[in-house]
Amino acid sequence: MPLYEYQCQTDGTVIELMRPMADADKPVADPAGKGRVFTRKFSTFAAKGAEGRSVSLGMGGGCGCGKPHGGCGSH
């Protein structure tokens, strides 16, 4: 089951919930019972390698063939 992040627009509190994809955008009950409204936010992921350098995860930024832009000669 995917893990989603939800943020309260009033105070910025962020919570994480594991939910089925079909329920991703359904209303989220305030876990503290304060009546706050939480909406799903765009989650990002970053990894750090040796010496704190960013690590490429091989996502996006390339041709459909898997090579960098222009690598297959079709772009």
C-alpha positions in Angstrom: 0.0 0.0 0.0 1.4 3.5 -0.9 2.4 6.0 1.7 0.9 9.5 1.2 1.6 12.8 2.9 -1.1 15.1 3.9 -0.7 18.7 5.1 -3.0 21.0 7.2 -3.4 24.3 5.4 -4.1 26.1 8.7 -0.9 25.3 10.7 1.3 23.3 8.2 1.2 20.0 10.2 2.2 17.1 7.9 1.0 13.5 8.5 1.7 10.3 6.6 -0.9 7.6 6.0 -0.7 4.2 4.2 -3.9 4.0 2.1 -5.1 2.3 -1.0 -4.5 4.3 -4.2 -8.3 4.6 -4.6 -8.5 6.4 -1.2 -5.6 8.8 -1.8 -7.7 11.9 -2.2 -10.5 11.0 0.2 -10.9 13.2 3.3 -8.5 12.6 6.2 -9.8 12.7 9.7 -7.7 15.0 12.0 -5.6 12.6 14.1 -5.6 15.1 17.0 -9.4 15.6 16.8 -9.1 19.4 16.3 -11.2 19.5 13.2 -8.3 20.6 10.9 -8.5 19.8 7.2 -5.7 17.9 5.6 -5.0 17.7 1.9 -2.7 15.4 0.0 0.6 17.0 -0.9 3.2 16.2 -3.5 5.9 14.1 -1.9 9.5 14.3 -2.8 12.3 11.9 -2.1 16.0 12.7 -1.8 18.9 10.4 -1.0 22.4 11.4 0.1 25.5 9.4 -0.8 29.1 9.5 0.5 30.2 12.9 1.7 26.6 14.3 1.6 26.5 14.4 -2.2 23.1 13.9 -3.8 22.5 10.5 -5.4 20.8 10.2 -8.8 18.0 7.6 -8.7 17.8 7.4 -12.5 14.3 9.0 -12.7 13.2 11.3 -15.4 15.3 13.5 -17.7 15.9 11.1 -20.5 14.7 9.5 -23.7 12.1 6.7 -23.7 14.9 4.3 -24.7 16.6 5.0 -21.3 19.5 7.0 -22.7 20.1 10.6 -21.9 18.5 13.2 -24.2 19.9 12.8 -27.7 21.5 9.4 -26.8 19.5 7.4 -29.3 19.6 10.1 -32.1 15.8 10.5 -32.2 15.7 13.8 -30.3 
